[in-house]
């Protein structure tokens, strides 16, 4: 399965892992604005990356 991870470079941890089948990039960017807004407002560098799980 393929996932997209929301990863905080400053905290060095995964904030969320979302299935590509159900979450588009637009939905994930909306999640960044609502769910993970604390990291963004604190100036942390948040990135979205692909993750493969067998």
N, C-alpha and C positions, 0 to 999 in steps of 0.2 A: 504494500500500500504506500501511496505517496501522501506526504503531509507537508504543510507549510508551518514553520516554526516562527514564532515571534520571540526574538532573542535580544536581551539587553546586554550590550557590550560592557557597560560600566559595572553591572552587578555580576556578570558572568553566569547568568542563569536563563533558562527557558521560561518565558512568561506564559506561553500557550502553544498548543500543537493542534492544528486544524486540518481535517481531511480535505484534499483537493476536490474530491467528488462533490462535497456539499458546500464548501466555502470558496467563493471566487476571491480574487485579489481585492475587489471593491468591498466585499463583506469584511474582509480582514482589515482593510484600512478603516472601515467604520468601527470595528472592534478596538482598534488603536485609539480612536478618538473618544471612546466611551469607557471601555474596561481597563485599558492600560494607560490612561491619561496621566496618572501619577508619575510614571517614569518619564514621559515626554515633557511634562511641565517642570520636572526637576532638572532638565537638561541632559538626560541620559540619551545615549545613542541606541536607538531601537532599530533592529533590522529584521527583515523577513527573509527566510532562507528555506530551501527545500530539504526535506528529510525523507529518506526511504527506509521503510521497515519491512523486513521479510517475514 
